[in-house]
Amino acid sequence: MIKTALISVSDKNGIVEFARGLAKLGVKIISTGNTAMLLEKNNIKAEHVSEITKFPEMLDGRVKSIHPNIFAGILADRKNKKHMNELKKHNIGLIDLVVVNFYPFEETIRKTNKTKEIIENIDIGGPSLARAAAKNHQNALVVVDPKDYGSVIDKIKNKKISNEYRQILAAKAFSLIAHYDSLISWYFNGLGKNDYPQLLNLTFRKIQDLRYGENPHQSAAFYRDIFTEQGFVSTARQLHGKELSYNNILDIDAAFELVKEFEKPSAAVIKHTNPSGAASAEKIEDAYIKAHEADPKSAFGCIVALNRNCNAEIAKYMKPLFIEAVICPKFEKGALEILKEKKNLRLLETGSIKKLKTRYDLRKVTGGLLAQIEPYTELNEKNLKFVTKRKPTREEIKSLIFAWKVNKHVKSNSVVFVKNDVTVGIGAGQMSRVDAVNLAIMKNKDKIKGSVMSSDAFFPFRDGVDQAAKAGVTAIIQPGGSIRDKEVIQAADEHDIAMVFTGIRLFKH
């Protein structure tokens, strides 16, 4: 069934053992350049490709396997008499097995910006060989994953290479080719600063199957962006607890991205991607306790994110609470021992924290995909436009900016009330802005007096400001831009509320 194999691999892990296994089964081996030398060094007979092509490898290895004597042997349909006669006429032998992987383009663009080196690591022959064998998989078995070497040897030995198995390996090959070409496309679009190319090719690597999807009757899997490095939910290490679900991942990501907004020790408590509480403090344990106590009722079954290590003091506070997951840079030994007593609690460790300066945000819709680039935005006093008679105090400005940063992570329409770097009221996901204000006030009426308020978009009417004033708000931050801005500013002046405009809307759908 398998008489001749072509082996040409960049990743040589396991290839010597695999080739030795093929040789023991009587399979003739053809190989290229360095692979051939490695096999010969290990006393495995291999015929050089140049002996088949009758042409030397040239152009520093850019041309070696691309030749009719190779590709005809791979692509010939064994059941097609015309194909077989043409091979015979030109004295071309059949190739039944193609074992190939590609130059390390992904690794190269991670480690260098040198264009020449990157271009030299764009593989031409490897993907071409894999594509040819995958197309003709009923006749030529294709292997692109070293993890399959063992099963391939077993199949050949037992003469049980089914069409289904051939199709599975062909699918792997086509997926690898598409992934490889997508990386190259991504690289060149970046060089040309083409943010929105006519054809958007995306490639992700599967991390794991999930416990279930948005609901228990739905299945789900988690994939990672190829270029995401340490410091994100997609690269976090789960140390303990149940399997993650689709909703867990969404909530954990929402929580961790929120606490990244702050330089000070900060914590966020998340339910259904919205914060029930967020706080900053001089110590991370104080930040967490304040974030939890901002709305302890809503925190039942929450996700917790910390931008500092989780210590034993936090773990002791968490122990009696129902928490789904905790994500942080690191769990200190004492904290880990305490939290591991909670059998189902998911503990995720990220290592160092990183912020994406520019984020490609993708959203699936039926039959299509939305893509937007979300530039990293920093807000400080210089960015603010003071629009009311009374300017905010230094302390109010600090609280307004804190509220604005939290507000970025709350589903629209939304408002966030803050006092002393702690959220004291959050109104999320309302169809009416004044309803968002009223909801936040209703949930935490006693805490809101003396707080400041952030609104993710402009106030279409003055009613939201009037309601906030009744609750005791002293300052408001909002983007501005309403046709009724004058009316809204007048309302703030009437209530002696300081108001600032940012010019930046924070809608989150």
NORUR-V295279 format. One record per helix or strand of 3 or more residues. SS is the DSSP state (alpha for helix, beta for strand). FROM is the first residue (numbers start at 1). TO is the last residue. If there is no record, write none. Layout:
# NORUR-V295279
ss=SS from=FROM to=TO
ss=SS from=FROM to=TO
This chain:
# NORUR-V295279
ss=beta from=4 to=8
ss=alpha from=15 to=24
ss=beta from=28 to=31
ss=alpha from=33 to=41
ss=alpha from=49 to=53
ss=alpha from=59 to=61
ss=alpha from=68 to=75
ss=alpha from=81 to=89
ss=beta from=97 to=100
ss=alpha from=105 to=111
ss=alpha from=115 to=120
ss=alpha from=125 to=135
ss=beta from=141 to=143
ss=alpha from=146 to=158
ss=alpha from=163 to=191
ss=beta from=204 to=209
ss=beta from=221 to=225
ss=alpha from=233 to=235
ss=beta from=237 to=240
ss=alpha from=246 to=259
ss=beta from=265 to=271
ss=beta from=274 to=281
ss=alpha from=284 to=293
ss=beta from=302 to=306
ss=alpha from=312 to=319
ss=beta from=323 to=328
ss=alpha from=333 to=339
ss=beta from=346 to=349
ss=beta from=358 to=365
ss=beta from=368 to=375
ss=alpha from=381 to=383
ss=alpha from=394 to=407
ss=beta from=415 to=419
ss=beta from=422 to=427
ss=alpha from=433 to=443
ss=alpha from=445 to=448
ss=beta from=452 to=455
ss=alpha from=463 to=471
ss=beta from=475 to=478
ss=alpha from=485 to=494
ss=beta from=498 to=501
